[in-house]
C-alpha cells in the first residue's frame, strides 16, 4: 500500500501488525513514514528552484559584478 501511495490505509495495517510484532523495526520505520507523509505534503519545501538558464544568467551577472 505504501508503494501505491495509500499511506492512511498502510498506516492502519501497520498498526495492526505492530500489535502482534511490536519490536519490528522495519514496520515501525514504515509507520513513521506513513504518519509523516501528510505533513510533508502540507509543508512543501521553502526552496526556490529556478530555471537552469536563469540560474546560469544570475551566476554570470554575479561573476561579472565581482570583477568590476
MOPAC internal coordinates of N, CA, C and O (Angstrom, degrees):
PM7 1SCF
backbone

  N    0.0000 0     0.00 0     0.00 0    0    0    0
  C    1.4510 1     0.00 0     0.00 0    1    0    0
  C    1.5258 1   111.61 1     0.00 0    2    1    0
  O    1.2310 1   120.61 1   143.44 1    3    2    1
  N    1.3162 1   116.44 1   -36.56 1    3    2    1
  C    1.4672 1   119.58 1   179.09 1    5    3    2
  C    1.5253 1   109.44 1   -61.46 1    6    5    3
  O    1.2310 1   120.60 1   137.08 1    7    6    5
  N    1.3375 1   116.46 1   -42.92 1    7    6    5
  C    1.4589 1   120.29 1  -179.39 1    9    7    6
  C    1.5220 1   111.94 1   -62.66 1   10    9    7
  O    1.2310 1   120.31 1   154.92 1   11   10    9
  N    1.3324 1   117.01 1   -25.08 1   11   10    9
  C    1.4572 1   121.50 1  -178.21 1   13   11   10
  C    1.5296 1   112.44 1   -94.37 1   14   13   11
  O    1.2310 1   120.33 1  -179.19 1   15   14   13
  N    1.3412 1   116.97 1     0.81 1   15   14   13
  C    1.4508 1   120.81 1   177.90 1   17   15   14
  C    1.5179 1   114.60 1    83.06 1   18   17   15
  O    1.2310 1   119.77 1  -167.48 1   19   18   17
  N    1.3122 1   118.05 1    12.52 1   19   18   17
  C    1.4629 1   121.90 1   178.94 1   21   19   18
  C    1.5280 1   108.96 1   -93.90 1   22   21   19
  O    1.2310 1   121.18 1  -110.41 1   23   22   21
  N    1.3233 1   115.35 1    69.59 1   23   22   21
  C    1.4605 1   121.26 1  -171.13 1   25   23   22
  C    1.5271 1   113.96 1   -67.66 1   26   25   23
  O    1.2310 1   119.77 1   142.25 1   27   26   25
  N    1.3217 1   118.05 1   -37.75 1   27   26   25
  C    1.4652 1   119.97 1  -179.54 1   29   27   26
  C    1.5240 1   110.95 1   -66.70 1   30   29   27
  O    1.2310 1   120.17 1   135.26 1   31   30   29
  N    1.3214 1   117.27 1   -44.74 1   31   30   29
  C    1.4639 1   121.17 1   178.26 1   33   31   30
  C    1.5232 1   110.53 1   -65.66 1   34   33   31
  O    1.2310 1   121.03 1   139.26 1   35   34   33
  N    1.3164 1   115.64 1   -40.74 1   35   34   33
  C    1.4655 1   119.84 1   179.07 1   37   35   34
  C    1.5296 1   110.26 1   -62.46 1   38   37   35
  O    1.2310 1   120.28 1   136.13 1   39   38   37
  N    1.3273 1   117.07 1   -43.87 1   39   38   37
  C    1.4586 1   120.60 1   179.97 1   41   39   38
  C    1.5236 1   110.80 1   -61.19 1   42   41   39
  O    1.2310 1   120.28 1   138.59 1   43   42   41
  N    1.3009 1   117.06 1   -41.41 1   43   42   41
  C    1.4685 1   121.59 1   178.95 1   45   43   42
  C    1.5337 1   110.43 1   -61.09 1   46   45   43
  O    1.2310 1   120.51 1   133.83 1   47   46   45
  N    1.3185 1   116.64 1   -46.17 1   47   46   45
  C    1.4648 1   120.76 1   179.11 1   49   47   46
  C    1.5231 1   112.33 1   -66.41 1   50   49   47
  O    1.2310 1   120.46 1   141.89 1   51   50   49
  N    1.3149 1   116.72 1   -38.11 1   51   50   49
  C    1.4642 1   120.32 1   179.06 1   53   51   50
  C    1.5265 1   109.90 1   -66.44 1   54   53   51
  O    1.2310 1   119.90 1   140.54 1   55   54   53
  N    1.3242 1   117.79 1   -39.46 1   55   54   53
  C    1.4743 1   120.49 1   177.03 1   57   55   54
  C    1.5335 1   110.79 1   -60.05 1   58   57   55
  O    1.2310 1   120.45 1   137.88 1   59   58   57
  N    1.3188 1   116.74 1   -42.12 1   59   58   57
  C    1.4711 1   120.76 1   177.72 1   61   59   58
  C    1.5314 1   110.30 1   -62.54 1   62   61   59
  O    1.2310 1   120.75 1   137.20 1   63   62   61
  N    1.3104 1   116.18 1   -42.80 1   63   62   61
  C    1.4649 1   121.11 1   178.44 1   65   63   62
  C    1.5263 1   110.21 1   -62.03 1   66   65   63
  O    1.2310 1   120.59 1   137.26 1   67   66   65
  N    1.3461 1   116.48 1   -42.74 1   67   66   65
  C    1.4670 1   120.58 1  -177.73 1   69   67   66
  C    1.5285 1   112.76 1   -68.63 1   70   69   67
  O    1.2310 1   120.16 1   159.98 1   71   70   69
  N    1.3218 1   117.30 1   -20.02 1   71   70   69
  C    1.4675 1   119.35 1   173.68 1   73   71   70
  C    1.5288 1   109.85 1   -64.14 1   74   73   71
  O    1.2310 1   120.63 1   147.98 1   75   74   73
  N    1.3137 1   116.39 1   -32.02 1   75   74   73
  C    1.4678 1   121.82 1  -179.62 1   77   75   74
  C    1.5310 1   111.29 1   -89.74 1   78   77   75
  O    1.2310 1   120.78 1   139.05 1   79   78   77
  N    1.3391 1   116.12 1   -40.95 1   79   78   77
  C    1.4684 1   121.97 1  -177.66 1   81   79   78
  C    1.5336 1   110.10 1  -124.69 1   82   81   79
  O    1.2310 1   119.98 1  -107.93 1   83   82   81
  N    1.3442 1   117.64 1    72.07 1   83   82   81
  C    1.4702 1   120.59 1  -173.90 1   85   83   82
  C    1.5326 1   115.43 1   -66.10 1   86   85   83
  O    1.2310 1   120.09 1   161.89 1   87   86   85
  N    1.3192 1   117.44 1   -18.11 1   87   86   85
  C    1.4654 1   120.09 1  -177.10 1   89   87   86
  C    1.5319 1   113.66 1   -95.93 1   90   89   87
  O    1.2310 1   120.03 1  -170.17 1   91   90   89
  N    1.3082 1   117.54 1     9.83 1   91   90   89
  C    1.4639 1   121.02 1  -179.27 1   93   91   90
  C    1.5404 1   108.78 1   -75.72 1   94   93   91
  O    1.2310 1   121.24 1   -75.62 1   95   94   93
  N    1.3194 1   115.23 1   104.38 1   95   94   93
  C    1.4782 1   120.90 1  -176.24 1   97   95   94
  C    1.5230 1   112.46 1   -62.11 1   98   97   95
  O    1.2310 1   120.40 1   140.06 1   99   98   97
  N    1.3105 1   116.84 1   -39.94 1   99   98   97
  C    1.4682 1   120.01 1  -179.23 1  101   99   98
  C    1.5321 1   110.56 1   -63.51 1  102  101   99
  O    1.2310 1   120.66 1   136.48 1  103  102  101
  N    1.3213 1   116.35 1   -43.52 1  103  102  101
  C    1.4674 1   120.33 1   179.17 1  105  103  102
  C    1.5239 1   110.74 1   -64.45 1  106  105  103
  O    1.2310 1   120.12 1   140.82 1  107  106  105
  N    1.3265 1   117.38 1   -39.18 1  107  106  105
  C    1.4723 1   120.22 1   177.87 1  109  107  106
  C    1.5188 1   111.19 1   -64.58 1  110  109  107
  O    1.2310 1   120.35 1   142.14 1  111  110  109
  N    1.3222 1   116.93 1   -37.86 1  111  110  109
  C    1.4681 1   120.95 1   177.53 1  113  111  110
  C    1.5255 1   110.68 1   -66.22 1  114  113  111
  O    1.2310 1   120.54 1   136.00 1  115  114  113
  N    1.3203 1   116.57 1   -44.00 1  115  114  113
  C    1.4704 1   120.23 1   177.83 1  117  115  114
  C    1.5219 1   111.44 1   -61.71 1  118  117  115
  O    1.2310 1   120.59 1   138.19 1  119  118  117
  N    1.3318 1   116.47 1   -41.81 1  119  118  117
  C    1.4638 1   120.31 1   179.25 1  121  119  118
  C    1.5276 1   110.26 1   -62.11 1  122  121  119
  O    1.2310 1   120.55 1   136.21 1  123  122  121
  N    1.3039 1   116.55 1   -43.79 1  123  122  121
  C    1.4647 1   120.40 1   178.49 1  125  123  122
  C    1.5310 1   110.90 1   -59.84 1  126  125  123
  O    1.2310 1   120.54 1   137.71 1  127  126  125
  N    1.3292 1   116.57 1   -42.29 1  127  126  125
  C    1.4706 1   120.50 1   178.18 1  129  127  126
  C    1.5177 1   111.14 1   -62.40 1  130  129  127
  O    1.2310 1   120.68 1   136.25 1  131  130  129
  N    1.3320 1   116.31 1   -43.75 1  131  130  129
  C    1.4676 1   120.25 1   180.00 1  133  131  130
  C    1.5242 1   110.87 1   -62.91 1  134  133  131
  O    1.2310 1   120.91 1   137.81 1  135  134  133
  N    1.3251 1   115.87 1   -42.19 1  135  134  133
  C    1.4640 1   119.88 1  -177.72 1  137  135  134
  C    1.5244 1   112.30 1   -68.70 1  138  137  135
  O    1.2310 1   120.19 1   149.59 1  139  138  137
  N    1.3214 1   117.24 1   -30.41 1  139  138  137
  C    1.4638 1   120.47 1  -179.00 1  141  139  138
  C    1.5247 1   113.05 1   -87.78 1  142  141  139
  O    1.2310 1   120.00 1   167.38 1  143  142  141
  N    1.3241 1   117.60 1   -12.62 1  143  142  141
  C    1.4557 1   120.92 1  -176.80 1  145  143  142
  C    1.5312 1   111.87 1   -56.13 1  146  145  143
  O    1.2310 1   120.19 1   131.93 1  147  146  145
  N    1.3239 1   117.23 1   -48.07 1  147  146  145
  C    1.4706 1   120.50 1  -178.30 1  149  147  146
  C    1.5218 1   110.84 1   -60.21 1  150  149  147
  O    1.2310 1   120.47 1   141.38 1  151  150  149
  N    1.3198 1   116.70 1   -38.62 1  151  150  149
  C    1.4708 1   120.52 1   178.64 1  153  151  150
  C    1.5230 1   110.63 1   -66.08 1  154  153  151
  O    1.2310 1   120.45 1   139.46 1  155  154  153
  N    1.3290 1   116.74 1   -40.54 1  155  154  153
  C    1.4686 1   120.64 1   179.29 1  157  155  154
  C    1.5198 1   110.74 1   -63.36 1  158  157  155
  O    1.2310 1   120.38 1   142.74 1  159  158  157
  N    1.3135 1   116.88 1   -37.26 1  159  158  157
  C    1.4632 1   120.83 1   179.72 1  161  159  158
  C    1.5272 1   110.23 1   -69.32 1  162  161  159
  O    1.2310 1   120.47 1   137.60 1  163  162  161
  N    1.3344 1   116.71 1   -42.40 1  163  162  161
  C    1.4728 1   120.71 1  -179.63 1  165  163  162
  C    1.5215 1   111.98 1   -67.06 1  166  165  163
  O    1.2310 1   120.16 1   139.44 1  167  166  165
  N    1.3177 1   117.29 1   -40.56 1  167  166  165
  C    1.4620 1   122.25 1  -174.50 1  169  167  166
  C    1.5202 1   110.20 1  -107.46 1  170  169  167
  O    1.2310 1   121.23 1  -109.05 1  171  170  169
  N    1.2982 1   115.26 1    70.95 1  171  170  169
  C    1.4648 1   119.88 1  -179.46 1  173  171  170
  C    1.5207 1   109.97 1   -64.17 1  174  173  171
  O    1.2310 1   121.08 1   -12.76 1  175  174  173
  N    1.2947 1   115.54 1   167.24 1  175  174  173
  C    1.4547 1   121.21 1  -177.40 1  177  175  174
  C    1.5254 1   111.71 1   -55.76 1  178  177  175
  O    1.2310 1   121.08 1   -31.42 1  179  178  177
  N    1.2995 1   115.54 1   148.58 1  179  178  177
  C    1.4597 1   121.15 1   177.26 1  181  179  178
  C    1.5243 1   110.43 1   -98.79 1  182  181  179
  O    1.2310 1   121.03 1  -176.00 1  183  182  181
  N    1.3353 1   115.64 1     4.00 1  183  182  181
  C    1.4552 1   120.15 1   178.98 1  185  183  182
  C    1.5233 1   109.93 1   -78.73 1  186  185  183
  O    1.2310 1   121.19 1   -33.25 1  187  186  185
  N    1.2958 1   115.32 1   146.75 1  187  186  185
  C    1.4607 1   121.10 1   177.61 1  189  187  186
  C    1.5254 1   107.58 1  -102.23 1  190  189  187
  O    1.2310 1   120.76 1   -55.36 1  191  190  189
  N    1.3009 1   116.14 1   124.64 1  191  190  189
  C    1.4524 1   120.96 1   179.39 1  193  191  190
  C    1.5177 1   107.47 1  -104.83 1  194  193  191
  O    1.2310 1   121.35 1   -60.16 1  195  194  193
  N    1.3203 1   115.02 1   119.84 1  195  194  193
  C    1.4550 1   120.09 1  -176.92 1  197  195  194
  C    1.5211 1   110.41 1   -97.10 1  198  197  195
  O    1.2310 1   122.02 1   -21.31 1  199  198  197
  N    1.2951 1   113.74 1   158.69 1  199  198  197
  C    1.4550 1   120.99 1   171.36 1  201  199  198
  C    1.5211 1   107.67 1   -59.31 1  202  201  199
  O    1.2310 1   119.96 1   -41.42 1  203  202  201
  N    1.3154 1   117.68 1   138.58 1  203  202  201
  C    1.4614 1   121.99 1  -176.98 1  205  203  202
  C    1.5274 1   112.02 1   -56.56 1  206  205  203
  O    1.2310 1   120.04 1   138.50 1  207  206  205
  N    1.3354 1   117.53 1   -41.50 1  207  206  205
  C    1.4659 1   120.55 1   179.74 1  209  207  206
  C    1.5255 1   110.68 1   -61.91 1  210  209  207
  O    1.2310 1   120.56 1   137.41 1  211  210  209
  N    1.3331 1   116.54 1   -42.59 1  211  210  209
  C    1.4647 1   120.15 1   179.93 1  213  211  210
  C    1.5256 1   110.10 1   -66.64 1  214  213  211
  O    1.2310 1   120.31 1   142.04 1  215  214  213
  N    1.3162 1   117.02 1   -37.96 1  215  214  213
  C    1.4545 1   120.97 1   178.81 1  217  215  214
  C    1.5279 1   110.51 1   -63.09 1  218  217  215
  O    1.2310 1   120.23 1   134.54 1  219  218  217
  N    1.3221 1   117.16 1   -45.46 1  219  218  217
  C    1.4685 1   121.64 1   178.56 1  221  219  218
  C    1.5270 1   109.93 1   -62.52 1  222  221  219
  O    1.2310 1   120.74 1   138.87 1  223  222  221
  N    1.3243 1   116.18 1   -41.13 1  223  222  221
  C    1.4634 1   121.08 1   178.90 1  225  223  222
  C    1.5362 1   110.03 1   -61.27 1  226  225  223
  O    1.2310 1   120.33 1   135.44 1  227  226  225
  N    1.3255 1   116.97 1   -44.56 1  227  226  225
  C    1.4705 1   120.60 1   179.30 1  229  227  226
  C    1.5242 1   111.45 1   -64.09 1  230  229  227
  O    1.2310 1   120.12 1   140.42 1  231  230  229
  N    1.3103 1   117.38 1   -39.58 1  231  230  229
  C    1.4647 1   120.92 1   178.62 1  233  231  230
  C    1.5234 1   109.76 1   -64.07 1  234  233  231
  O    1.2310 1   120.06 1   138.75 1  235  234  233
  N    1.3245 1   117.49 1   -41.25 1  235  234  233
  C    1.4648 1   121.04 1   179.43 1  237  235  234
  C    1.5215 1   110.46 1   -64.11 1  238  237  235
  O    1.2310 1   119.94 1   138.12 1  239  238  237
  N    1.3273 1   117.71 1   -41.88 1  239  238  237
  C    1.4718 1   121.42 1   179.08 1  241  239  238
  C    1.5223 1   110.05 1   -62.54 1  242  241  239
  O    1.2310 1   120.71 1   134.44 1  243  242  241
  N    1.3290 1   116.26 1   -45.56 1  243  242  241
  C    1.4680 1   120.25 1   179.44 1  245  243  242
  C    1.5247 1   109.85 1   -61.72 1  246  245  243
  O    1.2310 1   120.39 1   137.85 1  247  246  245
  N    1.3213 1   116.86 1   -42.15 1  247  246  245
  C    1.4536 1   121.66 1   179.28 1  249  247  246
  C    1.5229 1   110.86 1   -62.55 1  250  249  247
  O    1.2310 1   120.01 1   134.08 1  251  250  249
  N    1.3415 1   117.59 1   -45.92 1  251  250  249
  C    1.4581 1   121.52 1  -179.54 1  253  251  250
  C    1.5322 1   111.30 1   -65.10 1  254  253  251
  O    1.2310 1   120.41 1   138.06 1  255  254  253
  N    1.3276 1   116.82 1   -41.94 1  255  254  253
  C    1.4526 1   120.16 1   179.31 1  257  255  254
  C    1.5350 1   111.35 1   -64.66 1  258  257  255
  O    1.2310 1   120.83 1   147.88 1  259  258  257
  N    1.3150 1   116.02 1   -32.12 1  259  258  257
  C    1.4463 1   120.14 1   179.33 1  261  259  258
  C    1.5210 1   112.21 1   -69.52 1  262  261  259
  O    1.2310 1   120.47 1   155.08 1  263  262  261
  N    1.3193 1   116.70 1   -24.92 1  263  262  261
  C    1.4637 1   120.44 1  -178.07 1  265  263  262
  C    1.5286 1   112.61 1   -90.40 1  266  265  263
  O    1.2310 1   120.48 1   171.15 1  267  266  265
  N    1.3257 1   116.69 1    -8.85 1  267  266  265
  C    1.4765 1   118.86 1  -177.62 1  269  267  266
  C    1.5029 1   109.97 1   -75.36 1  270  269  267
  O    1.2310 1   120.10 1   180.00 1  271  270  269

